[in-house]
Amino acid sequence: MITVRIDYVAMLREQAGRASESRNTNAATAEAVYRETQAAYTFTIPVAALRVAINDRMANWTDPVRDGDRLVFLPPSSGG
Amino acid sequence: MLTVTDQPIDTTALRRECALHTAGALVIFEGVVRDFHQAQKVLRLEYEANPALAAAEYELIVQEASRMYPLLWTRCVHRVGSASPGETAVWLGVATAHRAQAFEACRFIIDQIKERLPVWKKEYYENGESGWINAP
């Protein structure tokens, strides 16, 4: 079991009802963490439409997560 | 360099910043808050960004642009927080030696910003509804 910090932004923050959390998880990859939170908060955005950042760097969904990592799930951009 | 600000973008100050550079061509793009979305009247927007990731992604975009165009200088400011129709949401300045390169590089960079920069926009409509843009 590891503990990761997750920041929720934009639509995900609204659906989670929180901006961040420390989460204990057995998930081994970033994608597994997202799927766990998707089930917990019934996120409507499919993983294929999101990007993920780990510790302030863009990452791959298959990247491993380690104790103390900070994850942000990034919905499709709509700036400009 | 990219910065995000929750204050109105000072386009006059940015233009003065451009003047410090002596490139032959400067293209400035301003994205302005629209007052409609499809048939809906937009009262205001809320922009949200992850500043650290946005700054890093902008640098990647500029690196990619530099491989295609002889960039001399770029500067970008993106608004966050509440913005009203008519306000500048994003300001991008691109300088090169000649105009064709400046136009093309500016177009490339702003297109990539729209597609990749971790910034999100929520529109608030006259009928009381609201919605995140590009949310699947």
Backbone of each chain as ProteinMPNN parsed JSONL, in Angstrom:
{"seq_chain_A": "MITVRIDYVAMLREQAGRASESRNTNAATAEAVYRETQAAYTFTIPVAALRVAINDRMANWTDPVRDGDRLVFLPPSSGG", "coords_chain_A": {"N_chain_A": [[0.85, -1.198, 0.0], [0.57, 2.183, -0.886], [0.839, 5.788, -0.468], [-0.572, 8.384, -2.238], [-0.705, 11.732, -3.499], [-3.397, 13.42, -4.875], [-4.38, 15.808, -7.189], [-7.303, 17.422, -8.118], [-8.742, 18.861, -10.947], [-10.695, 21.378, -12.638], [-13.464, 20.01, -14.318], [-13.211, 17.536, -13.084], [-12.623, 18.199, -10.451], [-15.025, 19.321, -9.663], [-16.715, 17.104, -9.914], [-15.568, 15.354, -8.087], [-15.867, 16.773, -5.807], [-13.917, 17.907, -4.333], [-10.641, 19.429, -4.126], [-8.241, 18.205, -3.811], [-6.568, 15.286, -2.529], [-5.102, 12.977, -0.188], [-4.362, 9.716, -0.902], [-4.641, 6.353, -0.076], [-3.465, 3.539, -1.699], [-3.431, 0.535, -3.67], [-2.826, 0.595, -6.251], [-0.83, 0.183, -9.166], [-0.101, 1.641, -11.352], [-0.433, 4.848, -13.047], [-2.776, 4.87, -14.519], [-4.278, 2.932, -13.206], [-4.683, 4.185, -10.771], [-6.289, 6.311, -11.613], [-8.547, 4.911, -12.517], [-9.431, 3.833, -10.157], [-10.177, 6.137, -8.719], [-12.059, 7.068, -10.455], [-14.086, 5.207, -10.172], [-14.713, 5.715, -7.522], [-15.677, 8.334, -7.499], [-17.391, 8.505, -9.598], [-16.444, 9.65, -12.03], [-16.944, 11.13, -15.208], [-15.334, 11.387, -17.404], [-13.618, 9.573, -19.803], [-10.643, 7.568, -19.532], [-9.125, 7.676, -21.824], [-9.509, 10.211, -22.801], [-8.129, 11.868, -21.192], [-5.079, 13.36, -19.872], [-2.149, 12.691, -17.896], [-0.249, 13.911, -15.154], [2.693, 13.447, -13.285], [4.218, 14.379, -10.374], [4.578, 17.055, -11.295], [5.326, 16.686, -13.948], [4.526, 15.814, -17.284], [3.175, 12.628, -17.863], [3.041, 9.081, -18.614], [0.223, 6.897, -18.906], [0.826, 4.325, -18.26], [2.903, 4.549, -16.549], [4.65, 3.751, -13.512], [3.414, 4.259, -10.167], [4.591, 5.747, -7.171], [5.18, 5.717, -3.609], [4.247, 8.744, -2.152], [4.102, 10.167, -4.508], [2.766, 12.799, -6.593], [-0.146, 13.277, -8.264], [-1.852, 14.557, -11.131], [-4.784, 14.61, -12.886], [-5.563, 15.439, -16.16], [-8.032, 17.065, -17.793], [-9.372, 17.425, -21.208], [-7.836, 20.132, -22.942], [-8.931, 23.541, -22.906], [-8.168, 26.142, -23.261], [-7.312, 29.557, -24.21]], "CA_chain_A": [[0.0, 0.0, 0.0], [1.297, 3.452, -0.923], [-0.012, 6.972, -0.367], [-0.293, 9.381, -3.274], [-1.539, 12.926, -3.442], [-4.058, 13.641, -6.164], [-5.045, 17.098, -7.376], [-8.419, 17.358, -9.07], [-8.923, 20.17, -11.577], [-11.801, 21.618, -13.563], [-14.65, 19.175, -14.165], [-12.945, 16.454, -12.129], [-12.736, 18.769, -9.108], [-16.454, 19.453, -9.359], [-17.323, 15.78, -9.747], [-15.031, 14.748, -6.864], [-16.274, 17.574, -4.656], [-12.71, 18.285, -3.598], [-9.551, 19.859, -5.005], [-7.099, 17.3, -3.676], [-6.663, 14.322, -1.434], [-4.088, 11.936, -0.032], [-5.118, 8.49, -1.101], [-3.943, 5.074, 0.072], [-3.852, 2.732, -2.854], [-2.595, -0.575, -4.129], [-2.671, 0.748, -7.694], [0.577, 0.14, -9.56], [0.144, 2.598, -12.44], [-1.261, 6.05, -13.04], [-4.108, 4.518, -15.021], [-4.998, 2.201, -12.155], [-5.126, 5.179, -9.789], [-7.458, 7.029, -12.163], [-9.737, 4.039, -12.552], [-9.903, 3.719, -8.775], [-10.891, 7.368, -8.352], [-13.239, 7.158, -11.333], [-15.122, 4.402, -9.537], [-15.096, 6.331, -6.252], [-16.377, 9.613, -7.684], [-18.159, 8.402, -10.85], [-15.965, 10.571, -13.069], [-17.54, 10.81, -16.509], [-14.359, 11.502, -18.495], [-12.874, 8.326, -19.991], [-9.2, 7.726, -19.391], [-8.549, 7.984, -23.132], [-9.644, 11.642, -23.082], [-7.349, 12.592, -20.199], [-3.64, 13.164, -19.722], [-1.779, 12.613, -16.487], [1.068, 14.426, -14.757], [3.199, 12.935, -12.012], [5.252, 15.259, -9.81], [4.725, 18.232, -12.16], [5.775, 16.351, -15.3], [3.599, 14.994, -18.047], [3.568, 11.231, -17.698], [2.249, 8.105, -19.361], [-0.727, 6.171, -18.051], [1.423, 3.064, -17.815], [4.007, 4.813, -15.614], [4.398, 3.294, -12.143], [3.271, 5.274, -9.12], [5.36, 5.41, -5.984], [4.744, 6.391, -2.393], [4.569, 10.172, -2.12], [3.905, 10.826, -5.805], [1.648, 13.737, -6.718], [-0.756, 13.072, -9.587], [-2.928, 15.428, -11.597], [-5.449, 14.139, -14.106], [-5.793, 16.651, -16.939], [-9.087, 16.982, -18.821], [-8.998, 18.05, -22.485], [-7.57, 21.567, -22.798], [-9.876, 24.461, -23.556], [-7.696, 27.501, -23.046], [-7.271, 30.44, -25.374]], "C_chain_A": [[0.888, 1.251, 0.0], [0.297, 4.589, -0.728], [0.408, 7.958, -1.442], [-1.192, 10.587, -3.03], [-2.127, 13.141, -4.838], [-4.687, 15.024, -6.156], [-6.126, 16.936, -8.431], [-8.659, 18.76, -9.63], [-10.18, 20.161, -12.43], [-12.98, 20.688, -13.282], [-14.432, 18.058, -13.138], [-13.048, 16.961, -10.689], [-14.211, 18.884, -8.707], [-17.083, 18.09, -9.098], [-16.828, 15.089, -8.47], [-15.507, 15.493, -5.627], [-15.099, 17.967, -3.779], [-11.597, 18.623, -4.59], [-8.35, 18.928, -4.917], [-7.377, 16.302, -2.562], [-5.361, 13.521, -1.36], [-4.829, 10.613, -0.057], [-4.209, 7.27, -0.905], [-4.407, 4.152, -1.043], [-2.896, 1.558, -3.067], [-2.348, -0.482, -5.635], [-1.183, 0.815, -8.049], [0.91, 1.188, -10.62], [-0.779, 3.801, -12.293], [-2.683, 5.72, -13.503], [-4.921, 3.794, -13.945], [-5.493, 3.15, -11.069], [-6.352, 5.909, -10.328], [-8.701, 6.149, -12.128], [-10.322, 3.858, -11.147], [-10.711, 4.96, -8.372], [-12.14, 7.549, -9.216], [-14.403, 6.369, -10.723], [-15.628, 5.078, -8.261], [-15.979, 7.561, -6.461], [-17.257, 9.635, -8.936], [-17.768, 9.499, -11.848], [-16.511, 10.139, -14.428], [-16.528, 10.849, -17.658], [-13.591, 10.184, -18.636], [-11.372, 8.57, -19.946], [-8.554, 8.136, -20.716], [-8.617, 9.473, -23.459], [-8.79, 12.498, -22.159], [-5.85, 12.447, -20.464], [-3.343, 13.12, -18.226], [-0.4, 13.239, -16.284], [1.423, 13.812, -13.415], [4.345, 13.838, -11.577], [5.615, 16.393, -10.775], [5.345, 17.937, -13.52], [4.704, 15.529, -15.989], [4.101, 13.548, -18.02], [2.709, 10.355, -18.603], [1.342, 7.353, -18.392], [-0.132, 4.871, -17.52], [2.57, 3.274, -16.816], [3.656, 4.297, -14.217], [4.188, 4.476, -11.197], [3.974, 4.776, -7.861], [4.831, 6.204, -4.793], [5.184, 7.859, -2.434], [4.4, 10.894, -3.438], [2.692, 11.756, -5.753], [1.1, 13.653, -8.148], [-1.787, 14.157, -9.869], [-3.491, 14.812, -12.861], [-5.923, 15.372, -14.876], [-6.878, 16.444, -17.986], [-8.626, 17.636, -20.13], [-8.867, 19.572, -22.32], [-8.665, 22.389, -23.472], [-9.476, 25.903, -23.279], [-7.767, 28.329, -24.32], [-8.586, 31.139, -25.615]], "O_chain_A": [[1.83, 1.358, 0.784], [-0.916, 4.394, -0.81], [1.578, 8.322, -1.551], [-2.271, 10.484, -2.446], [-1.423, 13.052, -5.844], [-5.43, 15.375, -5.239], [-5.888, 16.38, -9.503], [-8.767, 19.727, -8.876], [-10.661, 19.119, -12.877], [-13.441, 20.588, -12.145], [-15.355, 17.682, -12.415], [-13.508, 16.235, -9.807], [-14.59, 18.587, -7.574], [-17.884, 17.935, -8.177], [-17.57, 14.334, -7.842], [-15.551, 14.931, -4.533], [-15.276, 18.32, -2.613], [-11.606, 18.17, -5.734], [-7.536, 18.868, -5.839], [-8.303, 16.466, -1.767], [-4.625, 13.408, -2.34], [-5.8, 10.415, 0.673], [-3.137, 7.181, -1.505], [-5.604, 4.01, -1.29], [-1.724, 1.601, -2.691], [-1.735, -1.372, -6.225], [-0.386, 1.42, -7.332], [2.068, 1.578, -10.768], [-1.753, 3.785, -11.54], [-3.662, 6.225, -12.952], [-6.121, 4.03, -13.805], [-6.574, 2.959, -10.512], [-7.331, 6.107, -9.61], [-9.781, 6.604, -11.75], [-11.535, 3.746, -10.971], [-11.779, 4.854, -7.769], [-13.143, 8.106, -8.771], [-15.552, 6.81, -10.756], [-16.818, 5.023, -7.952], [-16.914, 7.8, -5.696], [-17.807, 10.678, -9.288], [-18.619, 10.175, -12.426], [-16.538, 8.953, -14.758], [-16.828, 10.396, -18.762], [-12.973, 9.729, -17.673], [-10.897, 9.654, -20.285], [-7.557, 8.858, -20.728], [-7.863, 9.952, -24.307], [-8.729, 13.717, -22.321], [-5.411, 11.543, -21.175], [-4.188, 13.47, -17.401], [0.489, 13.113, -17.125], [0.579, 13.674, -12.529], [5.314, 14.036, -12.311], [6.788, 16.655, -11.037], [5.842, 18.85, -14.18], [4.061, 14.672, -15.383], [5.299, 13.289, -18.14], [1.783, 10.826, -19.262], [1.66, 7.197, -17.213], [-0.532, 4.379, -16.465], [3.139, 2.311, -16.302], [2.506, 4.392, -13.787], [4.727, 5.561, -11.416], [3.963, 3.59, -7.531], [4.14, 7.212, -4.944], [6.343, 8.166, -2.715], [4.54, 12.116, -3.49], [1.744, 11.545, -4.997], [1.813, 13.929, -9.113], [-2.496, 14.614, -8.973], [-2.751, 14.525, -13.801], [-6.598, 16.239, -14.321], [-6.667, 15.725, -18.962], [-7.605, 18.323, -20.153], [-9.678, 20.209, -21.648], [-9.244, 21.976, -24.477], [-10.326, 26.772, -23.086], [-8.221, 27.861, -25.364], [-8.707, 31.917, -26.561]]}, "seq_chain_B": "MLTVTDQPIDTTALRRECALHTAGALVIFEGVVRDFHQAQKVLRLEYEANPALAAAEYELIVQEASRMYPLLWTRCVHRVGSASPGETAVWLGVATAHRAQAFEACRFIIDQIKERLPVWKKEYYENGESGWINAP", "coords_chain_B": {"N_chain_B": [[8.367, 32.628, -22.797], [5.831, 31.799, -20.493], [3.21, 33.185, -18.651], [0.64, 33.058, -16.173], [-2.249, 34.853, -15.197], [-4.484, 36.327, -12.851], [-5.453, 38.757, -13.25], [-6.677, 41.459, -15.384], [-5.218, 41.279, -18.622], [-2.377, 43.134, -19.361], [-2.042, 44.551, -22.128], [-0.763, 46.702, -23.241], [1.582, 47.024, -21.755], [2.811, 44.631, -22.434], [3.233, 45.047, -25.122], [5.13, 47.033, -24.991], [7.185, 45.542, -23.933], [7.772, 43.93, -26.101], [8.997, 45.795, -27.704], [11.544, 45.946, -26.853], [12.938, 44.188, -28.267], [14.589, 43.581, -31.337], [13.69, 42.4, -33.651], [12.741, 41.748, -37.086], [10.092, 41.205, -37.63], [7.028, 41.101, -35.984], [4.444, 39.28, -34.691], [1.369, 39.512, -33.163], [-1.011, 37.802, -31.328], [-4.238, 37.945, -30.065], [-6.463, 36.288, -28.061], [-9.852, 36.591, -27.503], [-12.498, 36.892, -25.162], [-15.462, 35.417, -26.109], [-18.91, 36.376, -26.628], [-20.827, 34.535, -27.072], [-21.895, 31.139, -27.361], [-22.465, 28.702, -29.537], [-25.911, 28.753, -29.65], [-26.151, 30.108, -27.332], [-26.073, 32.84, -25.051], [-23.192, 34.142, -23.644], [-22.278, 35.026, -20.417], [-20.072, 35.209, -18.736], [-16.738, 33.833, -18.276], [-14.949, 31.23, -16.615], [-11.624, 30.683, -16.139], [-9.234, 28.158, -15.615], [-6.086, 26.976, -14.57], [-3.194, 24.839, -14.51], [-0.485, 26.111, -13.315], [2.31, 25.398, -13.199], [2.557, 23.121, -14.837], [1.531, 24.201, -17.159], [3.411, 26.163, -17.82], [5.638, 24.55, -18.31], [4.699, 23.008, -20.452], [4.298, 24.974, -22.355], [6.952, 25.731, -22.851], [7.858, 23.402, -24.086], [6.298, 23.479, -26.407], [7.316, 25.783, -27.607], [9.925, 24.946, -28.033], [9.453, 22.962, -29.961], [8.4, 24.578, -31.99], [10.642, 26.082, -32.511], [12.237, 24.352, -33.873], [11.135, 24.372, -36.329], [10.824, 26.994, -37.156], [12.681, 30.056, -37.37], [12.766, 31.295, -34.569], [12.93, 34.309, -32.732], [11.992, 35.39, -30.445], [9.482, 34.818, -27.999], [6.434, 35.356, -26.252], [3.973, 34.757, -23.843], [0.859, 35.249, -22.296], [-1.621, 34.047, -20.191], [-4.936, 34.305, -19.181], [-6.456, 33.631, -16.032], [-9.128, 32.653, -13.794], [-12.073, 34.702, -13.379], [-13.495, 36.005, -16.338], [-14.746, 38.443, -18.586], [-16.904, 38.856, -21.505], [-15.185, 40.198, -24.292], [-12.844, 40.756, -22.977], [-9.274, 40.146, -22.961], [-8.207, 36.885, -23.281], [-6.024, 35.326, -23.862], [-2.721, 36.202, -24.701], [-0.348, 36.373, -27.186], [2.864, 36.817, -28.354], [5.068, 36.755, -31.082], [8.233, 36.819, -32.428], [10.21, 37.101, -35.303], [12.723, 37.181, -37.914], [11.536, 37.738, -40.352], [8.311, 38.342, -41.927], [6.675, 36.203, -42.85], [7.534, 33.897, -41.553], [6.989, 34.68, -38.94], [4.187, 34.915, -38.88], [3.471, 32.236, -39.451], [4.71, 30.801, -37.37], [3.46, 31.9, -35.151], [0.852, 31.073, -35.601], [1.201, 28.295, -35.43], [2.05, 28.029, -32.744], [-0.118, 29.094, -31.243], [-2.136, 27.354, -31.99], [-1.191, 24.96, -30.88], [-1.185, 25.688, -28.211], [-3.94, 25.916, -27.764], [-4.637, 23.274, -28.031], [-3.069, 21.812, -26.211], [-2.201, 23.136, -23.85], [-2.443, 23.007, -20.331], [-5.082, 24.257, -19.484], [-8.325, 25.256, -18.571], [-11.707, 25.929, -19.433], [-14.689, 27.3, -18.317], [-17.952, 28.047, -19.199], [-20.458, 30.46, -18.471], [-23.841, 30.878, -18.846], [-26.531, 33.012, -20.107], [-28.985, 31.907, -19.553], [-28.699, 30.724, -17.12], [-27.443, 28.308, -17.078], [-24.351, 26.362, -17.207], [-21.133, 25.318, -18.449], [-18.335, 23.115, -18.954], [-15.893, 23.562, -21.416], [-15.058, 21.542, -24.185], [-15.272, 19.244, -22.711], [-15.62, 15.783, -22.617]], "CA_chain_B": [[7.937, 32.472, -21.409], [4.392, 31.875, -20.263], [2.721, 33.459, -17.306], [-0.816, 33.121, -16.025], [-2.611, 35.954, -14.31], [-5.918, 36.476, -12.588], [-5.775, 40.167, -13.492], [-6.77, 41.77, -16.819], [-3.901, 41.252, -19.277], [-1.941, 44.483, -19.714], [-1.497, 44.39, -23.477], [0.124, 47.843, -23.521], [2.884, 46.705, -21.163], [3.402, 43.553, -23.226], [3.711, 45.636, -26.382], [6.394, 47.718, -24.665], [8.181, 44.476, -23.772], [8.156, 43.549, -27.472], [9.825, 46.841, -28.319], [12.928, 45.747, -26.431], [13.568, 43.262, -29.207], [14.764, 44.285, -32.605], [13.396, 41.511, -34.776], [12.116, 42.449, -38.207], [8.653, 40.949, -37.713], [6.39, 40.735, -34.727], [3.01, 38.97, -34.83], [0.699, 39.411, -31.864], [-2.352, 37.228, -31.361], [-5.021, 38.053, -28.834], [-7.725, 35.558, -27.971], [-10.783, 37.451, -26.764], [-13.673, 36.167, -24.659], [-16.654, 35.558, -26.962], [-20.142, 36.524, -25.842], [-21.818, 33.515, -27.44], [-21.436, 29.771, -27.627], [-23.586, 28.174, -30.31], [-27.019, 29.711, -29.577], [-26.235, 30.603, -25.961], [-25.359, 34.081, -24.724], [-22.224, 33.913, -22.562], [-22.145, 36.179, -19.522], [-18.68, 35.253, -18.284], [-15.989, 32.574, -18.282], [-13.966, 30.972, -15.56], [-10.462, 29.937, -16.625], [-8.456, 27.504, -14.571], [-4.854, 26.429, -15.147], [-2.144, 24.325, -13.643], [0.572, 27.013, -13.797], [3.617, 24.75, -13.399], [2.469, 22.271, -16.03], [1.304, 25.063, -18.327], [4.693, 26.791, -18.181], [6.499, 23.512, -18.893], [4.153, 22.621, -21.76], [4.579, 26.078, -23.279], [8.363, 25.64, -23.256], [7.947, 22.32, -25.08], [5.708, 23.969, -27.659], [8.269, 26.723, -28.209], [11.051, 24.144, -28.545], [9.005, 22.35, -31.226], [8.295, 25.661, -32.983], [12.008, 26.526, -32.849], [12.814, 23.417, -34.846], [10.522, 24.634, -37.642], [10.879, 28.414, -37.5], [13.788, 30.739, -36.679], [12.176, 32.193, -33.571], [13.828, 35.184, -31.99], [11.406, 35.743, -29.146], [8.035, 34.613, -27.828], [5.93, 35.693, -24.906], [2.559, 34.417, -23.772], [0.179, 35.438, -21.009], [-2.97, 33.488, -20.215], [-5.8, 34.724, -18.072], [-7.2, 32.638, -15.241], [-10.178, 33.275, -13.003], [-13.269, 35.149, -14.079], [-13.257, 36.954, -17.436], [-15.989, 38.849, -19.239], [-16.796, 39.017, -22.959], [-14.407, 41.346, -24.741], [-11.527, 40.785, -22.34], [-8.256, 39.293, -23.565], [-8.027, 35.634, -22.548], [-4.648, 34.894, -24.097], [-1.921, 37.129, -25.501], [0.85, 35.69, -27.679], [3.716, 37.586, -29.258], [6.107, 35.935, -31.709], [9.117, 37.645, -33.251], [11.207, 36.461, -36.171], [13.344, 38.196, -38.769], [10.693, 38.057, -41.507], [6.905, 38.246, -41.542], [6.036, 34.915, -43.147], [7.879, 32.99, -40.444], [6.318, 35.134, -37.717], [2.781, 34.505, -38.983], [3.349, 30.775, -39.374], [5.093, 30.335, -36.033], [2.405, 32.324, -34.231], [-0.282, 30.169, -35.839], [1.55, 26.991, -34.87], [2.106, 28.068, -31.275], [-1.448, 29.273, -30.649], [-2.877, 26.101, -32.205], [-0.718, 23.995, -29.886], [-1.691, 26.158, -26.91], [-5.359, 25.538, -27.668], [-4.772, 21.822, -27.96], [-2.241, 21.112, -25.211], [-1.891, 23.805, -22.591], [-3.381, 22.604, -19.291], [-5.97, 25.364, -19.106], [-9.707, 24.811, -18.775], [-12.64, 27.054, -19.53], [-16.098, 27.03, -18.036], [-18.784, 29.168, -19.629], [-21.702, 30.7, -17.734], [-24.763, 31.402, -19.854], [-27.604, 33.903, -19.664], [-30.135, 31.131, -19.061], [-28.386, 30.156, -15.809], [-26.658, 27.076, -17.203], [-22.91, 26.539, -17.373], [-20.539, 24.096, -18.966], [-16.915, 23.051, -19.292], [-15.702, 23.443, -22.865], [-14.272, 20.372, -24.629], [-15.435, 18.084, -21.835], [-16.285, 14.726, -23.382]], "C_chain_B": [[6.42, 32.605, -21.333], [4.145, 32.291, -18.826], [1.202, 33.385, -17.318], [-1.118, 34.203, -15.01], [-4.113, 35.973, -14.079], [-6.357, 37.933, -12.724], [-5.954, 40.397, -14.997], [-5.371, 41.852, -17.438], [-3.548, 42.648, -19.775], [-1.246, 44.422, -21.075], [-0.546, 45.545, -23.839], [1.53, 47.568, -22.976], [3.586, 45.609, -21.964], [3.957, 44.094, -24.54], [5.021, 46.394, -26.154], [7.523, 46.699, -24.509], [8.696, 44.028, -25.145], [9.17, 44.527, -28.042], [11.287, 46.728, -27.906], [13.678, 44.854, -27.412], [13.565, 43.882, -30.596], [14.59, 43.363, -33.797], [12.723, 42.312, -35.892], [10.617, 42.295, -38.236], [8.128, 40.495, -36.361], [4.912, 40.481, -35.006], [2.446, 38.781, -33.433], [-0.693, 38.836, -32.088], [-3.005, 37.47, -30.012], [-6.277, 37.221, -28.968], [-8.641, 36.315, -27.031], [-11.995, 36.63, -26.341], [-14.88, 36.482, -25.541], [-17.902, 35.687, -26.096], [-21.223, 35.543, -26.276], [-21.132, 32.172, -27.581], [-22.616, 29.048, -28.248], [-24.749, 29.165, -30.157], [-27.114, 30.394, -28.216], [-25.482, 31.922, -25.804], [-24.48, 33.831, -23.493], [-22.09, 35.181, -21.727], [-20.71, 36.339, -19.041], [-18.064, 33.872, -18.401], [-15.215, 32.45, -16.988], [-12.846, 30.153, -16.197], [-9.71, 29.369, -15.434], [-7.225, 26.905, -15.238], [-4.052, 25.718, -14.072], [-0.88, 25.084, -14.067], [1.904, 26.319, -14.073], [3.604, 23.896, -14.667], [2.287, 23.108, -17.282], [2.615, 25.703, -18.779], [5.612, 25.772, -18.847], [6.011, 23.122, -20.291], [4.409, 23.722, -22.791], [6.029, 26.017, -23.762], [8.566, 24.52, -24.283], [7.423, 22.764, -26.437], [6.691, 24.901, -28.371], [9.487, 25.977, -28.762], [10.684, 23.504, -29.884], [8.933, 23.414, -32.324], [9.689, 26.096, -33.453], [12.679, 25.599, -33.86], [12.263, 23.671, -36.252], [10.709, 26.069, -38.116], [12.033, 29.073, -36.74], [13.256, 31.78, -35.688], [13.255, 33.052, -32.922], [13.308, 35.446, -30.58], [9.94, 35.326, -29.134], [7.672, 35.01, -26.401], [4.441, 35.376, -24.918], [2.045, 34.687, -22.363], [-1.225, 34.873, -21.15], [-3.722, 33.912, -18.976], [-6.32, 33.515, -17.324], [-8.205, 33.401, -14.381], [-11.317, 33.751, -13.886], [-12.92, 36.183, -15.146], [-14.573, 37.213, -18.16], [-15.792, 38.956, -20.745], [-16.071, 40.312, -23.326], [-13.037, 41.422, -24.107], [-10.563, 39.833, -23.051], [-8.032, 38.067, -22.685], [-6.603, 35.124, -22.691], [-3.974, 35.903, -25.022], [-0.652, 36.394, -25.889], [1.596, 36.608, -28.628], [4.839, 36.704, -29.778], [6.934, 36.825, -32.638], [10.086, 36.775, -34.034], [11.797, 37.562, -37.064], [12.418, 38.646, -39.897], [9.242, 37.672, -41.239], [6.295, 36.868, -41.777], [6.29, 33.924, -42.015], [7.133, 33.375, -39.172], [4.849, 34.727, -37.728], [2.641, 33.0, -38.765], [3.67, 30.251, -37.973], [4.021, 30.708, -35.018], [1.194, 31.398, -34.362], [-0.006, 28.789, -35.23], [1.457, 27.015, -33.348], [0.7, 28.217, -30.681], [-2.305, 28.017, -30.859], [-2.476, 25.047, -31.173], [-1.181, 24.382, -28.483], [-3.135, 25.702, -26.726], [-5.513, 24.044, -27.429], [-4.156, 21.219, -26.701], [-2.073, 21.808, -23.872], [-2.908, 23.401, -21.518], [-4.146, 23.789, -18.693], [-7.381, 24.927, -19.454], [-10.661, 25.984, -18.618], [-14.048, 26.582, -19.218], [-16.903, 28.267, -18.406], [-20.051, 29.233, -18.789], [-22.654, 31.448, -18.664], [-25.885, 32.234, -19.22], [-28.779, 33.13, -19.071], [-29.849, 30.423, -17.728], [-27.576, 28.876, -15.878], [-25.163, 27.409, -17.323], [-22.327, 25.238, -17.905], [-19.048, 24.219, -19.221], [-16.777, 22.819, -20.788], [-14.736, 22.29, -23.155], [-14.385, 19.176, -23.697], [-16.178, 16.997, -22.604], [-17.544, 14.219, -22.675]], "O_chain_B": [[5.816, 33.423, -22.027], [4.796, 31.802, -17.902], [0.562, 33.62, -18.343], [-0.345, 34.44, -14.082], [-4.905, 35.68, -14.975], [-7.477, 38.296, -12.365], [-5.441, 39.62, -15.803], [-4.455, 42.425, -16.848], [-4.314, 43.268, -20.512], [-0.028, 44.263, -21.162], [0.364, 45.374, -24.65], [2.531, 47.84, -23.638], [4.802, 45.649, -22.152], [5.009, 43.661, -25.01], [5.906, 46.398, -27.009], [8.663, 46.952, -24.898], [9.888, 43.781, -25.327], [10.084, 44.14, -28.77], [12.163, 47.332, -28.524], [14.907, 44.78, -27.385], [12.647, 44.613, -30.967], [15.254, 43.518, -34.822], [12.207, 43.406, -35.667], [9.919, 43.141, -38.796], [8.704, 39.633, -35.697], [4.209, 41.363, -35.501], [2.964, 38.005, -32.631], [-1.454, 39.319, -32.927], [-2.41, 37.233, -28.961], [-7.068, 37.427, -29.888], [-8.264, 36.642, -25.906], [-12.458, 35.768, -27.088], [-15.269, 37.638, -25.703], [-17.951, 35.175, -24.977], [-22.388, 35.686, -25.905], [-19.941, 32.089, -27.883], [-23.632, 28.807, -27.595], [-24.583, 30.332, -30.51], [-28.041, 31.166, -27.968], [-24.395, 32.098, -26.353], [-24.953, 33.375, -22.452], [-21.825, 36.263, -22.25], [-20.193, 37.453, -18.948], [-18.759, 32.876, -18.597], [-14.873, 33.446, -16.351], [-13.083, 29.068, -16.728], [-9.572, 30.012, -14.393], [-7.312, 26.383, -16.349], [-4.218, 25.971, -12.879], [-0.267, 24.735, -15.076], [2.56, 26.617, -15.071], [4.536, 23.949, -15.469], [2.818, 22.776, -18.342], [2.896, 25.777, -19.975], [6.285, 26.084, -19.829], [6.816, 22.93, -21.203], [4.7, 23.44, -23.953], [6.302, 26.227, -24.943], [9.343, 24.665, -25.227], [8.015, 22.472, -27.476], [6.871, 24.816, -29.585], [10.014, 26.326, -29.818], [11.483, 23.497, -30.821], [9.356, 23.174, -33.455], [9.893, 26.431, -34.62], [13.57, 26.009, -34.604], [12.851, 23.238, -37.243], [10.749, 26.336, -39.317], [12.329, 28.697, -35.605], [13.297, 32.983, -35.945], [14.346, 32.577, -32.607], [14.078, 35.69, -29.651], [9.24, 35.463, -30.138], [8.5, 34.994, -25.49], [3.736, 35.687, -25.878], [2.714, 34.391, -21.372], [-1.935, 35.18, -22.108], [-3.195, 33.878, -17.864], [-6.595, 32.48, -17.931], [-8.142, 34.624, -14.258], [-11.502, 33.262, -15.001], [-12.154, 37.115, -14.899], [-15.398, 36.314, -18.323], [-14.669, 39.124, -21.22], [-16.315, 41.37, -22.747], [-12.148, 42.086, -24.641], [-10.979, 38.847, -23.66], [-7.711, 38.186, -21.503], [-6.041, 34.556, -21.754], [-4.568, 36.388, -25.985], [0.045, 35.852, -25.03], [1.024, 37.115, -29.592], [5.485, 35.991, -29.011], [6.395, 37.495, -33.519], [10.693, 35.845, -33.502], [11.408, 38.727, -36.969], [12.495, 39.788, -40.35], [8.968, 36.788, -40.427], [5.478, 36.414, -40.976], [5.387, 33.21, -41.576], [6.696, 32.508, -38.415], [4.322, 34.254, -36.721], [1.797, 32.551, -37.99], [2.984, 29.368, -37.458], [3.709, 29.921, -34.124], [0.593, 30.994, -33.366], [-0.878, 28.197, -34.594], [0.858, 26.128, -32.74], [0.367, 27.534, -29.712], [-3.108, 27.663, -29.996], [-3.329, 24.326, -30.655], [-1.526, 23.523, -27.672], [-3.507, 25.174, -25.678], [-6.412, 23.608, -26.71], [-4.662, 20.226, -26.178], [-1.829, 21.15, -22.861], [-4.112, 23.449, -21.768], [-3.888, 24.241, -17.577], [-7.614, 24.308, -20.493], [-10.46, 26.887, -17.805], [-14.534, 25.599, -19.778], [-16.588, 29.381, -17.988], [-20.64, 28.21, -18.442], [-22.321, 32.506, -19.199], [-26.148, 32.178, -18.018], [-29.484, 33.632, -18.195], [-30.659, 29.621, -17.263], [-27.074, 28.403, -14.859], [-24.773, 28.561, -17.511], [-22.957, 24.184, -17.819], [-18.554, 25.265, -19.642], [-17.468, 21.975, -21.359], [-13.739, 22.099, -22.459], [-13.667, 18.191, -23.871], [-17.238, 17.25, -23.176], [-18.222, 13.328, -23.185]]}, "name": "protein", "num_of_chains": 2, "seq": "MITVRIDYVAMLREQAGRASESRNTNAATAEAVYRETQAAYTFTIPVAALRVAINDRMANWTDPVRDGDRLVFLPPSSGGMLTVTDQPIDTTALRRECALHTAGALVIFEGVVRDFHQAQKVLRLEYEANPALAAAEYELIVQEASRMYPLLWTRCVHRVGSASPGETAVWLGVATAHRAQAFEACRFIIDQIKERLPVWKKEYYENGESGWINAP"}
